[in-house]
């Protein structure tokens, strides 16, 4: 990519961003679009423009985002969103502090060295941007000292800010968990690997007697996990017919006019996909199906509760200190009996995974790791191919008939600026759902844990396939014949390619933050989808609400994509310092956009109280180590005799990671007892706590205590009568 293509890419991306900002300013001020731009506020019963300006302009959202506090973010979108904001601000601070030193020092050092330029211009391979990179420094030059010292500066800045952020997030998490408002999950633990039921006892009596013996004063009751596959299917079918009935009634009501007050009753066919079979009155038919399925559901609920109990349970305590202590205690002599963990929110539980035994989980984990490793390896082949093929010169070689098109200067410039980056972004969009499914296959018990696991897999995938794959791909494809003649040239050639590939990554980062965040803020796609659904599909209030439901931030893909940018910017921060401002813009704009979206748009689907932070911290540290190793290798290629002075850096990083894990991570694994010991403002209703964990398919309007008669043993019945009234 030449300098004009680079400027074209930046210019067009900026123009697109400005257009999207203008559209956002215009569209978000229209009352009919409030549900798209302010759904979080609307769902909380707040005025969409509360605290902001009703006369929108392209910059008012920035003022609102900057004036908001961390407490505002927690109140509107939870601790997880606030922690993600800390992540963005921490990386931004790392890049700003690094850039303050690196940009004014390294750019002049690179630009004023003519040695490398004289070597490369004869081959016609040098472009203007390379003059500002480490690639312009003469081999063995004393100027390399500046770059070596810069490596230490970036590392020290990262250590300091990561420590500060970890400490802050730990305090934030503890303050929220100290809240006097009782939370259901703080009074429960998840028990897995329950041994075989002793003769003469039910599963429920076995669990109740076991925990009653250990916690005689605070044990409340237990809920045995059941196999809900069949009852879930009946419940989902019932809910589907209820929605169809409401829709049919809405259609019928809408057909009534002054001229025809009796209206037109809707009809449908009962066969395949509603296009075959007998034609029936929709309202009557759906009413019949609902009544039929209600009876079937009640019957299946009783069968499930009595006959489909599994080797797992949710155990409830009347004291949250005891619950916190129980969650981190060893209850049995052997590891595969009575395993416990602190309970996630009821909405997070992945019920089918709770019954998987200890060795089954271990085996599944290793199998998934092997599958992910193969996925990374085999995905590297097409990504490497895409990164190589989608460069314009290689495309012309492969598809000669496009030469006339490529000769058009404007079109060539646009293709060079965007084609490889767009191909890569689209290709990566196919992967996240596969990795989330694989994570759940491991036997992970909660949604937030599964998202963290999938996020980790996606991070390693993007780093290995995008960062390393793109660098290797472009080099191998263009110089394969030369490597074939002399394989020993491979490592030097790859190292030499690093500054040149910085241009690709500069454009990639710019495209991500200008076009990506422009689309995020303007919400053009959700807006179009909402209005199309409202006009042509939605007939009921529930359907309309589903049409504008914003969902959550999607940490499983958002965090790994941000981590890829962290990796790219860190690894090129010294080699090509010009990438630092682009990285700072990405995370600075990302922080602003996130604030706006957190306060007004996205609704969290779960709350893990910041458990994503250790994952974020470790991935930033992994990126830092990759950067340090990359720089050591590049200094070796530059034949700088003092390159071994960089060897302590990865060691320091590993020590730093070990210390932070020992100091801070245990409080993220389990809530500390000093946090759980803070008093509550009211005594929790333990029956409501218990009911909050009942799966929707096992709950109904007619549900009574006797429906759980086999979920209540004599032990828990007596406990309910005589249990302690002490609550903490």
C-alpha positions as CSV (number, residue, x, y, z in Angstrom):
1,X,0.0,0.0,0.0
2,X,1.5,3.4,-1.0
3,X,1.1,6.6,0.9
4,X,-1.8,7.9,-1.3
5,X,-3.8,4.6,-0.6
6,X,-3.2,5.0,3.1
7,X,-4.4,8.6,3.1
8,X,-7.4,7.6,1.0
9,X,-8.3,4.9,3.5
10,X,-8.1,7.3,6.4
11,X,-10.0,10.0,4.6
12,X,-12.9,7.8,3.4
13,X,-13.2,6.2,6.8
14,X,-13.3,9.6,8.5
15,X,-16.0,10.8,6.0
16,X,-18.1,7.7,6.7
17,X,-17.7,8.4,10.4
18,X,-18.8,12.0,10.1
19,X,-21.8,11.0,8.0
20,X,-22.8,8.4,10.6
21,X,-22.5,10.9,13.4
22,X,-24.8,13.3,11.5
23,X,-27.3,10.5,11.0
24,X,-27.1,9.7,14.7
25,X,-27.7,13.3,15.7
26,X,-30.7,13.6,13.4
27,X,-32.3,10.2,14.0
28,X,-31.8,9.9,17.8
29,X,-33.7,13.2,18.3
30,X,-36.9,11.8,16.7
31,X,-39.4,10.5,19.3
32,X,-40.3,7.5,17.0
33,X,-36.7,6.3,17.3
34,X,-36.4,6.5,21.1
35,X,-36.8,2.7,21.5
36,X,-33.7,2.2,19.3
37,X,-31.5,4.9,20.9
38,X,-32.7,4.8,24.5
39,X,-34.1,1.3,25.3
40,X,-32.2,0.9,28.5
41,X,-33.7,4.2,29.9
42,X,-37.2,3.3,28.7
43,X,-37.1,-0.2,30.3
44,X,-36.0,1.4,33.6
45,X,-39.0,3.9,33.4
46,X,-36.7,6.9,32.8
47,X,-37.2,9.8,30.4
48,X,-35.0,9.1,27.3
49,X,-33.5,12.6,27.4
50,X,-33.1,12.8,31.2
51,X,-29.8,14.5,32.0
52,X,-29.1,15.3,28.3
53,X,-30.0,17.8,25.7
54,X,-33.3,17.5,23.8
55,X,-31.8,19.5,20.9
56,X,-29.3,17.0,19.6
57,X,-26.1,17.9,17.9
58,X,-23.2,15.7,16.8
59,X,-21.2,16.3,20.0
60,X,-23.8,16.5,22.8
61,X,-23.5,12.7,23.5
62,X,-19.8,13.3,24.2
63,X,-20.5,15.8,26.9
64,X,-23.1,13.4,28.5
65,X,-20.7,10.5,28.4
66,X,-17.8,12.5,29.9
67,X,-20.1,13.9,32.7
68,X,-21.3,10.4,33.7
69,X,-19.7,8.6,36.7
70,X,-18.8,5.0,37.3
71,X,-21.8,4.8,39.7
72,X,-24.1,5.9,36.9
73,X,-22.8,3.1,34.6
74,X,-23.2,0.5,37.4
75,X,-26.7,1.7,38.1
76,X,-27.8,1.5,34.4
77,X,-25.8,-1.4,33.1
78,X,-24.1,-3.3,36.0
79,X,-20.6,-4.0,37.3
80,X,-19.5,-6.0,34.2
81,X,-20.1,-2.9,32.0
82,X,-18.2,-0.7,34.4
83,X,-15.3,-3.2,34.4
84,X,-15.2,-3.2,30.6
85,X,-15.1,0.6,30.8
86,X,-12.1,0.3,33.1
87,X,-10.4,-2.0,30.6
88,X,-10.8,0.5,27.8
89,X,-9.6,3.5,29.9
90,X,-6.6,1.4,31.2
91,X,-5.4,0.5,27.7
92,X,-6.0,4.1,26.6
93,X,-3.8,5.3,29.4
94,X,-1.1,2.8,28.5
95,X,-1.0,4.0,24.9
96,X,-1.1,7.7,25.9
97,X,1.7,7.5,28.4
98,X,3.7,5.3,26.0
99,X,3.1,7.7,23.1
100,X,4.2,10.8,25.1
101,X,7.7,9.4,25.1
102,X,7.8,7.2,22.0
103,X,6.4,9.5,19.4
104,X,8.7,12.6,19.9
105,X,11.7,10.4,20.4
106,X,11.5,7.4,18.0
107,X,9.9,9.1,15.0
108,X,12.8,11.6,14.5
109,X,15.3,8.9,15.2
110,X,13.8,6.8,12.4
111,X,13.2,9.6,9.9
112,X,16.7,11.0,10.0
113,X,18.5,7.6,9.4
114,X,19.3,7.3,5.6
115,X,21.1,4.0,5.7
116,X,18.3,1.6,5.2
117,X,16.6,3.8,2.6
118,X,19.6,3.7,0.3
119,X,19.5,-0.1,0.5
120,X,15.8,-0.5,-0.4
121,X,14.9,2.2,-2.9
122,X,16.8,0.5,-5.6
123,X,14.4,-2.4,-5.4
124,X,11.4,0.0,-5.4
125,X,10.0,-1.6,-2.2
126,X,10.2,1.3,0.1
127,X,7.3,3.6,0.8
128,X,6.9,6.8,2.7
129,X,5.5,5.3,5.9
130,X,8.5,3.0,6.3
131,X,10.7,6.1,6.9
132,X,8.9,6.5,10.2
133,X,9.4,3.0,11.4
134,X,12.3,1.0,12.9
135,X,12.7,-0.6,9.5
136,X,14.5,2.6,8.4
137,X,17.3,2.1,11.0
138,X,20.6,0.9,9.8
139,X,21.7,-2.5,11.0
140,X,23.9,-2.3,14.2
141,X,23.2,1.4,14.5
142,X,23.6,3.0,17.9
143,X,20.2,4.6,17.3
144,X,18.7,1.2,18.2
145,X,19.4,2.1,21.9
146,X,16.5,4.5,21.8
147,X,14.2,1.6,20.7
148,X,15.5,-0.8,23.3
149,X,14.9,1.8,26.1
150,X,11.4,2.4,24.7
151,X,10.7,-1.3,25.1
152,X,11.3,-1.0,28.9
153,X,9.2,2.2,29.1
154,X,6.2,0.5,27.5
155,X,6.5,-2.5,29.8
156,X,6.9,-0.4,33.0
157,X,3.9,1.8,32.0
158,X,1.8,-1.3,31.4
159,X,2.8,-2.9,34.7
160,X,1.9,0.2,36.7
161,X,-1.5,0.8,35.1
162,X,-2.5,-2.8,35.2
163,X,-1.7,-3.0,38.9
164,X,-3.7,0.2,39.5
165,X,-6.7,-1.1,37.5
166,X,-6.7,-4.5,39.2
167,X,-6.8,-2.8,42.6
168,X,-9.6,-0.5,41.5
169,X,-11.8,-3.3,40.0
170,X,-11.2,-5.4,43.1
171,X,-12.5,-2.6,45.3
172,X,-15.4,-1.9,42.9
173,X,-16.5,-5.6,43.1
174,X,-16.3,-5.7,46.9
175,X,-18.3,-2.5,47.3
176,X,-21.1,-3.9,45.1
177,X,-21.1,-7.3,46.9
178,X,-21.3,-5.5,50.2
179,X,-24.6,-4.0,49.1
180,X,-27.3,-4.2,51.8
181,X,-29.8,-5.3,49.2
182,X,-30.1,-9.1,49.3
183,X,-29.3,-11.0,46.2
184,X,-30.7,-14.5,45.7
185,X,-27.4,-16.0,44.5
186,X,-25.6,-14.9,47.7
187,X,-27.7,-17.3,49.7
188,X,-27.1,-20.4,47.5
189,X,-24.4,-22.7,46.4
190,X,-24.3,-25.2,43.5
191,X,-23.5,-28.8,44.5
192,X,-22.3,-31.3,41.9
193,X,-21.0,-34.8,41.9
194,X,-23.5,-36.0,44.5
195,X,-22.8,-39.7,45.3
196,X,-25.3,-42.6,44.6
197,X,-28.4,-42.4,46.8
198,X,-28.2,-44.7,49.9
199,X,-30.8,-47.4,50.2
200,X,-33.9,-46.2,51.9
201,X,-33.4,-42.5,51.1
202,X,-34.5,-40.3,48.2
203,X,-32.1,-37.9,46.5
204,X,-33.7,-35.0,48.3
205,X,-33.4,-36.6,51.7
206,X,-29.7,-37.5,51.0
207,X,-28.8,-33.9,50.2
208,X,-30.8,-32.4,53.0
209,X,-29.5,-34.7,55.7
210,X,-25.9,-34.2,54.5
211,X,-26.0,-30.4,54.6
212,X,-28.2,-30.2,57.7
213,X,-25.5,-32.2,59.6
214,X,-22.8,-29.8,58.5
215,X,-24.8,-26.5,58.8
216,X,-27.5,-27.3,61.4
217,X,-28.4,-23.7,62.2
218,X,-28.4,-22.0,58.7
219,X,-29.3,-24.7,56.2
220,X,-32.7,-23.7,54.7
221,X,-33.5,-26.3,52.0
222,X,-32.3,-27.7,48.7
223,X,-33.5,-27.9,45.1
224,X,-32.6,-31.1,43.3
225,X,-31.5,-30.5,39.6
226,X,-33.7,-32.4,37.2
227,X,-33.5,-33.4,33.6
228,X,-35.8,-30.8,32.1
229,X,-35.3,-31.6,28.4
230,X,-38.8,-32.9,27.8
231,X,-40.6,-30.4,30.1
232,X,-38.7,-27.5,28.5
233,X,-39.9,-28.7,25.1
234,X,-43.6,-28.7,26.2
235,X,-43.2,-25.3,27.9
236,X,-41.6,-23.7,24.8
237,X,-44.4,-25.1,22.7
238,X,-47.0,-23.7,25.1
239,X,-45.3,-20.3,25.1
240,X,-45.2,-20.4,21.3
241,X,-49.0,-21.0,21.1
242,X,-49.7,-18.3,23.7
243,X,-47.8,-15.8,21.5
244,X,-49.7,-17.0,18.4
245,X,-53.0,-16.6,20.2
246,X,-52.2,-13.1,21.3
247,X,-51.2,-12.2,17.8
248,X,-54.4,-13.8,16.3
249,X,-56.5,-11.8,18.7
250,X,-54.6,-8.6,17.8
251,X,-55.1,-9.3,14.1
252,X,-58.8,-9.9,14.7
253,X,-59.2,-6.7,16.8
254,X,-57.4,-4.7,14.1
255,X,-59.8,-6.0,11.4
256,X,-62.8,-4.4,13.1
257,X,-63.8,-1.2,11.4
258,X,-66.8,1.1,11.5
259,X,-68.0,-0.4,8.2
260,X,-67.5,-3.9,9.3
261,X,-67.7,-4.0,13.1
262,X,-67.7,-7.8,13.3
263,X,-64.3,-8.0,11.8
264,X,-62.6,-10.9,10.0
265,X,-61.5,-13.8,12.1
266,X,-58.0,-15.0,11.2
267,X,-57.4,-18.5,9.9
268,X,-54.4,-20.8,9.5
269,X,-53.6,-24.3,8.2
270,X,-52.5,-26.9,10.7
271,X,-50.0,-28.8,8.5
272,X,-46.4,-28.3,7.6
273,X,-45.2,-24.7,8.3
274,X,-48.8,-23.5,8.2
275,X,-49.0,-24.0,4.4
276,X,-50.5,-27.5,4.3
277,X,-53.4,-29.2,6.1
278,X,-56.8,-28.3,7.3
279,X,-57.8,-24.6,7.5
280,X,-59.1,-23.6,11.0
281,X,-60.1,-20.6,13.0
282,X,-56.8,-19.4,14.5
283,X,-58.2,-18.1,17.8
284,X,-60.2,-21.2,18.5
285,X,-57.3,-23.5,17.4
286,X,-54.7,-21.8,19.5
287,X,-57.0,-21.7,22.5
288,X,-57.5,-25.5,22.2
289,X,-53.7,-26.0,21.9
290,X,-53.0,-23.8,24.9
291,X,-55.5,-25.6,27.1
292,X,-54.2,-29.0,25.9
293,X,-50.6,-28.1,26.6
294,X,-51.3,-26.6,30.0
295,X,-52.6,-30.0,31.2
296,X,-49.6,-31.7,29.5
297,X,-47.1,-29.3,31.1
298,X,-48.5,-29.9,34.6
299,X,-48.3,-33.6,34.2
300,X,-44.8,-33.5,32.8
301,X,-43.7,-31.2,35.7
302,X,-44.8,-33.8,38.2
303,X,-43.0,-36.6,36.3
304,X,-39.9,-34.5,36.1
305,X,-39.8,-33.5,39.7
306,X,-40.3,-37.1,40.9
307,X,-38.5,-39.3,38.4
308,X,-35.8,-37.2,36.7
309,X,-33.7,-36.1,39.5
310,X,-30.0,-35.7,38.8
311,X,-26.7,-35.8,40.8
312,X,-26.7,-32.1,41.4
313,X,-28.5,-29.6,43.5
314,X,-28.9,-26.0,44.6
315,X,-28.5,-25.7,48.3
316,X,-29.9,-22.6,50.2
317,X,-28.7,-21.0,53.4
318,X,-30.4,-18.4,55.6
319,X,-27.1,-16.6,56.1
320,X,-24.9,-15.3,53.2
321,X,-21.7,-15.6,55.2
322,X,-22.3,-19.3,55.6
323,X,-23.2,-19.6,51.9
324,X,-19.9,-17.8,51.0
325,X,-17.9,-20.1,53.3
326,X,-19.6,-23.2,52.0
327,X,-18.9,-22.3,48.4
328,X,-15.1,-22.4,49.1
329,X,-14.9,-25.3,51.5
330,X,-13.9,-28.9,50.8
331,X,-16.9,-31.0,51.7
332,X,-15.7,-34.5,50.9
333,X,-12.5,-36.5,51.1
334,X,-12.4,-37.2,47.4
335,X,-12.5,-34.7,44.6
336,X,-15.3,-36.3,42.7
337,X,-17.9,-36.2,45.5
338,X,-19.9,-33.2,46.7
339,X,-18.1,-30.6,44.6
340,X,-19.4,-27.1,45.4
341,X,-19.2,-23.6,43.9
342,X,-20.8,-20.3,44.6
343,X,-24.0,-19.9,42.8
344,X,-24.4,-17.6,39.8
345,X,-27.6,-15.6,39.2
346,X,-30.5,-18.0,38.5
347,X,-30.8,-16.7,34.9
348,X,-27.2,-17.7,34.3
349,X,-27.4,-21.4,35.2
350,X,-26.8,-23.8,32.3
351,X,-29.0,-26.6,33.8
352,X,-28.0,-29.5,31.6
353,X,-24.3,-29.0,32.5
354,X,-24.8,-29.3,36.3
355,X,-25.3,-33.1,36.1
356,X,-22.0,-33.8,34.3
357,X,-19.6,-35.5,36.7
358,X,-16.1,-34.4,37.6
359,X,-14.2,-36.8,35.3
360,X,-16.7,-36.1,32.5
361,X,-16.0,-32.4,32.8
362,X,-12.2,-33.0,32.8
363,X,-12.4,-35.2,29.7
364,X,-14.7,-32.8,27.9
365,X,-12.3,-29.9,28.7
366,X,-9.4,-31.7,27.1
367,X,-11.4,-32.8,24.1
368,X,-12.6,-29.2,23.5
369,X,-9.0,-27.9,23.8
370,X,-7.9,-30.3,21.1
371,X,-10.9,-29.2,18.9
372,X,-10.0,-25.5,19.4
373,X,-6.4,-26.2,18.6
374,X,-7.4,-27.9,15.3
375,X,-9.8,-25.0,14.6
376,X,-7.1,-22.5,15.1
377,X,-4.7,-24.4,12.8
378,X,-7.2,-25.0,10.0
379,X,-8.6,-21.5,10.2
380,X,-5.0,-20.2,9.8
381,X,-4.9,-21.8,6.3
382,X,-7.8,-19.8,4.8
383,X,-7.0,-16.6,6.7
384,X,-3.4,-16.8,5.5
385,X,-4.7,-17.3,2.0
386,X,-7.1,-14.4,2.3
387,X,-4.5,-12.0,3.6
388,X,-2.2,-13.0,0.8
389,X,-4.7,-13.2,-2.0
390,X,-6.6,-10.0,-1.3
391,X,-3.6,-7.8,-1.8
392,X,-4.2,-6.1,-5.2
393,X,-1.0,-7.3,-6.9
394,X,-1.7,-10.9,-6.0
395,X,-5.3,-10.7,-7.2
396,X,-4.0,-9.4,-10.5
397,X,-1.7,-12.4,-10.8
398,X,-4.5,-14.8,-9.9
399,X,-7.2,-13.1,-12.0
400,X,-5.6,-11.4,-14.9
401,X,-8.8,-10.2,-16.5
402,X,-9.3,-7.6,-13.7
403,X,-6.3,-5.6,-14.9
404,X,-8.4,-3.0,-16.8
405,X,-10.4,-2.4,-13.6
406,X,-7.3,-2.1,-11.4
407,X,-5.8,0.5,-13.8
408,X,-8.6,3.0,-12.8
409,X,-6.6,5.0,-10.3
410,X,-9.5,5.9,-8.0
411,X,-10.9,2.3,-7.9
412,X,-7.4,0.9,-7.3
413,X,-6.8,3.2,-4.4
414,X,-10.1,2.3,-2.7
415,X,-9.5,-1.5,-3.3
416,X,-6.0,-1.3,-1.8
417,X,-7.3,0.6,1.2
418,X,-10.2,-1.6,2.1
419,X,-10.2,-5.0,0.4
420,X,-7.9,-7.0,2.7
421,X,-9.4,-5.5,5.9
422,X,-13.0,-6.1,4.9
423,X,-12.3,-9.7,3.9
424,X,-10.7,-10.4,7.2
425,X,-13.4,-8.8,9.3
426,X,-16.2,-10.7,7.5
427,X,-14.3,-14.0,7.8
428,X,-13.8,-13.6,11.6
429,X,-17.5,-12.9,12.1
430,X,-18.3,-16.6,11.5
431,X,-16.4,-18.0,14.5
432,X,-17.8,-16.7,17.9
433,X,-20.9,-18.9,18.0
434,X,-18.8,-22.0,17.4
435,X,-16.5,-21.2,20.3
436,X,-19.3,-20.4,22.6
437,X,-21.0,-23.8,21.9
438,X,-17.6,-25.5,22.5
439,X,-17.2,-23.7,25.8
440,X,-20.6,-24.9,27.0
441,X,-19.7,-28.4,25.8
442,X,-17.0,-28.4,28.5
443,X,-19.7,-28.6,31.2
444,X,-19.3,-25.0,32.4
445,X,-22.2,-24.2,34.8
446,X,-23.0,-20.6,34.0
447,X,-23.5,-18.3,31.0
448,X,-21.0,-15.7,32.2
449,X,-18.3,-18.4,32.7
450,X,-19.0,-19.8,29.2
451,X,-18.7,-16.3,27.7
452,X,-15.3,-15.8,29.4
453,X,-14.1,-19.2,28.2
454,X,-15.3,-18.5,24.6
455,X,-13.7,-15.1,24.8
456,X,-10.3,-16.6,25.8
457,X,-10.5,-19.1,22.9
458,X,-11.4,-16.3,20.5
459,X,-8.5,-14.2,21.8
460,X,-5.9,-16.9,21.0
461,X,-7.6,-17.5,17.7
462,X,-7.4,-13.8,16.6
463,X,-3.8,-13.4,17.8
464,X,-2.5,-16.5,16.1
465,X,-4.6,-16.3,12.9
466,X,-4.9,-12.5,12.4
467,X,-1.8,-11.0,13.9
468,X,0.7,-13.8,13.1
469,X,-1.2,-15.3,10.2
470,X,-1.5,-12.0,8.3
471,X,2.2,-11.2,8.8
472,X,3.3,-14.7,7.7
473,X,0.7,-14.9,4.9
474,X,1.7,-11.8,3.1
475,X,5.4,-12.6,3.3
476,X,5.2,-16.3,2.3
477,X,2.9,-15.8,-0.6
478,X,5.0,-13.0,-2.2
479,X,8.4,-14.6,-1.6
480,X,7.7,-18.3,-1.7
481,X,10.2,-19.1,-4.5
482,X,13.0,-17.3,-2.8
483,X,12.3,-19.2,0.5
484,X,12.2,-22.4,-1.5
485,X,15.7,-21.9,-2.8
486,X,17.0,-21.0,0.7
487,X,14.8,-22.0,3.6
488,X,17.3,-20.3,6.1
489,X,16.0,-16.9,4.8
490,X,12.6,-17.5,6.4
491,X,13.2,-16.0,9.8
492,X,15.1,-12.9,8.6
493,X,12.5,-12.3,6.0
494,X,9.6,-12.5,8.4
495,X,11.4,-10.1,10.8
496,X,12.0,-7.7,7.9
497,X,8.3,-7.8,7.0
498,X,7.1,-6.5,10.4
499,X,7.5,-2.8,9.7
500,X,5.9,-3.2,6.2
501,X,2.9,-5.0,7.7
502,X,2.4,-2.1,10.1
503,X,0.7,-0.2,7.2
504,X,-1.9,-3.0,6.9
505,X,-2.6,-2.9,10.7
506,X,-2.7,0.9,10.7
507,X,-5.5,0.8,8.2
508,X,-7.2,-2.1,10.0
509,X,-7.3,-0.2,13.3
510,X,-8.5,2.9,11.6
511,X,-11.3,1.0,9.8
512,X,-12.3,-0.6,13.1
513,X,-12.6,2.6,15.2
514,X,-14.0,5.0,12.5
515,X,-16.4,2.8,10.6
516,X,-17.0,0.3,13.4
517,X,-17.8,2.8,16.2
518,X,-19.7,4.9,13.8
519,X,-22.0,2.1,13.0
520,X,-22.2,1.2,16.7
521,X,-23.2,4.7,17.8
522,X,-25.6,5.5,14.8
523,X,-27.3,2.1,15.2
524,X,-28.4,2.3,11.5
525,X,-28.8,-1.5,11.1
526,X,-31.0,-2.0,14.3
527,X,-33.0,1.1,13.3
528,X,-33.8,-0.2,9.8
529,X,-34.6,-3.7,11.2
530,X,-36.9,-2.3,13.9
531,X,-38.9,-0.1,11.5
532,X,-39.3,-3.0,9.0
533,X,-40.5,-5.3,11.7
534,X,-42.9,-2.7,13.1
535,X,-44.4,-2.0,9.8
536,X,-44.7,-5.5,8.3
537,X,-44.4,-8.1,11.1
538,X,-45.3,-6.8,14.6
539,X,-49.0,-7.1,15.7
540,X,-48.7,-7.2,19.5
541,X,-46.9,-5.2,22.1
542,X,-44.7,-8.2,23.0
543,X,-43.6,-8.5,19.3
544,X,-42.9,-4.8,19.2
545,X,-40.8,-5.0,22.3
546,X,-38.9,-7.9,20.9
547,X,-38.2,-5.9,17.7
548,X,-36.4,-3.1,19.6
549,X,-34.9,-5.2,22.4
550,X,-31.2,-4.2,22.3
551,X,-29.5,-7.2,23.9
552,X,-26.3,-6.9,25.8
553,X,-22.8,-5.7,24.9
554,X,-21.7,-9.1,23.7
555,X,-18.5,-9.5,25.7
556,X,-17.7,-12.8,24.1
557,X,-16.8,-11.1,20.8
558,X,-16.2,-7.5,21.8
559,X,-13.4,-8.2,24.3
560,X,-11.3,-10.5,22.0
561,X,-11.6,-8.0,19.2
562,X,-10.4,-5.2,21.5
563,X,-7.6,-7.6,22.7
564,X,-6.5,-8.1,19.1
565,X,-6.1,-4.3,18.8
566,X,-4.2,-4.3,22.1
567,X,-1.8,-7.0,20.7
568,X,-1.3,-5.2,17.3
569,X,-0.7,-1.8,18.9
570,X,1.7,-3.1,21.6
571,X,3.7,-5.2,19.2
572,X,4.1,-2.4,16.7
573,X,4.4,0.5,19.3
574,X,8.2,0.5,19.0
575,X,8.6,-0.9,15.5
576,X,6.2,1.6,14.0
577,X,5.3,4.2,16.7
578,X,2.8,5.9,14.3
579,X,0.3,3.2,15.3
580,X,0.0,4.5,18.8
581,X,-2.2,7.5,18.0
582,X,-4.5,5.1,16.1
583,X,-4.7,2.7,19.0
584,X,-5.4,5.6,21.4
585,X,-8.2,6.9,19.1
586,X,-9.7,3.4,19.0
587,X,-9.8,3.0,22.8
588,X,-10.6,6.6,23.5
589,X,-13.5,6.7,21.1
590,X,-14.5,3.2,22.3
591,X,-14.7,4.5,25.9
592,X,-16.9,7.4,24.8
593,X,-19.2,5.2,22.7
594,X,-19.4,2.5,25.4
595,X,-20.5,5.1,28.0
596,X,-23.3,6.3,25.7
597,X,-24.4,2.8,24.9
598,X,-24.2,1.6,28.5
599,X,-26.3,4.5,29.8
600,X,-28.9,4.5,27.1
601,X,-28.9,1.3,24.9
602,X,-27.7,-2.0,26.1
603,X,-29.4,-4.1,28.8
604,X,-27.1,-6.7,30.5
605,X,-28.3,-10.3,30.2
606,X,-26.4,-11.3,33.3
607,X,-24.2,-9.9,36.1
608,X,-21.0,-11.6,37.2
609,X,-19.7,-8.7,39.3
610,X,-16.6,-8.1,37.3
611,X,-15.4,-11.6,36.9
612,X,-14.3,-10.8,33.3
613,X,-11.5,-8.6,34.7
614,X,-8.9,-11.3,35.5
615,X,-9.4,-12.6,32.0
616,X,-8.8,-9.1,30.5
617,X,-5.8,-8.5,32.7
618,X,-4.2,-11.9,31.7
619,X,-4.8,-11.3,28.0
620,X,-3.2,-7.8,28.1
621,X,-0.2,-9.4,29.9
622,X,0.0,-12.1,27.3
623,X,0.0,-9.4,24.5
624,X,2.7,-7.6,26.4
625,X,4.9,-10.8,26.5
626,X,4.3,-11.4,22.8
627,X,5.4,-7.8,22.2
628,X,8.6,-8.3,24.3
629,X,9.5,-11.6,22.5
630,X,8.8,-9.9,19.1
631,X,11.1,-7.0,19.9
632,X,13.8,-9.4,21.0
633,X,13.6,-11.2,17.7
634,X,13.6,-8.0,15.7
635,X,16.6,-6.6,17.5
636,X,18.3,-9.9,16.6
637,X,17.5,-9.4,13.0
638,X,18.9,-5.9,13.3
639,X,22.1,-7.5,14.6
640,X,22.1,-5.3,17.7
641,X,24.6,-6.9,20.1
642,X,22.8,-5.6,23.2
643,X,19.5,-7.3,22.3
644,X,20.0,-9.8,25.2
645,X,19.2,-6.9,27.5
646,X,15.6,-7.4,26.6
647,X,15.5,-10.9,28.0
648,X,14.5,-9.8,31.5
649,X,11.3,-8.2,30.3
650,X,9.3,-11.4,29.7
651,X,10.5,-12.7,33.0
652,X,9.4,-9.6,34.7
653,X,6.0,-9.9,33.0
654,X,5.6,-13.5,34.2
655,X,6.6,-12.5,37.8
656,X,4.1,-9.6,37.6
657,X,1.3,-11.9,36.5
658,X,2.1,-14.4,39.3
659,X,2.0,-11.7,42.0
660,X,-1.2,-10.1,40.8
661,X,-2.9,-13.6,40.5
662,X,-1.9,-14.4,44.1
663,X,-2.8,-11.0,45.5
664,X,-6.1,-10.2,43.7
665,X,-7.6,-13.3,41.9
666,X,-8.9,-15.3,44.9
667,X,-11.4,-12.5,45.6
668,X,-12.8,-13.0,42.1
669,X,-13.0,-16.8,42.5
670,X,-15.1,-16.5,45.6
671,X,-16.7,-13.7,47.6
672,X,-14.6,-13.0,50.6
673,X,-16.2,-13.5,54.0
674,X,-15.5,-10.0,55.2
675,X,-17.5,-8.7,52.2
676,X,-20.4,-11.2,52.8
677,X,-20.5,-10.2,56.5
678,X,-21.9,-6.8,55.9
679,X,-25.4,-6.4,57.2
680,X,-28.5,-6.4,55.1
681,X,-31.1,-3.7,55.3
682,X,-33.9,-6.2,55.5
683,X,-34.4,-9.9,56.2
684,X,-34.6,-11.7,52.8
685,X,-37.7,-13.7,52.0
686,X,-36.1,-17.2,51.7
687,X,-39.1,-18.6,49.9
688,X,-38.7,-15.9,47.2
689,X,-35.0,-16.7,47.0
690,X,-35.8,-20.4,46.5
691,X,-38.5,-19.6,43.9
692,X,-36.1,-17.4,41.9
693,X,-34.1,-20.5,41.1
694,X,-37.1,-22.6,39.8
695,X,-36.7,-23.0,36.0
696,X,-39.5,-21.4,34.0
697,X,-40.6,-24.7,32.7
698,X,-41.2,-26.0,36.2
699,X,-43.1,-23.0,37.4
700,X,-46.7,-22.2,36.7
701,X,-49.5,-20.0,38.0
702,X,-51.1,-23.1,39.6
703,X,-47.9,-24.3,41.3
704,X,-48.4,-25.2,44.9
705,X,-46.1,-26.5,47.6
706,X,-47.3,-30.0,47.2
707,X,-46.0,-30.0,43.6
708,X,-42.6,-30.1,45.2
709,X,-43.5,-32.8,47.7
710,X,-40.7,-35.0,46.4
711,X,-38.4,-32.0,46.3
712,X,-39.0,-31.6,50.1
713,X,-37.7,-34.2,52.5
714,X,-38.6,-34.5,56.1
715,X,-35.3,-32.9,57.0
716,X,-36.0,-29.7,55.0
717,X,-39.6,-29.6,56.2
718,X,-38.5,-29.6,59.8
719,X,-35.8,-27.0,59.0
720,X,-38.4,-24.6,57.6
721,X,-40.3,-24.8,60.9
722,X,-37.3,-24.4,63.2
723,X,-34.7,-22.6,61.1
724,X,-32.7,-19.7,62.6
725,X,-33.9,-16.2,61.9
726,X,-30.4,-14.8,61.8
727,X,-29.6,-13.2,58.4
728,X,-26.4,-11.5,57.3
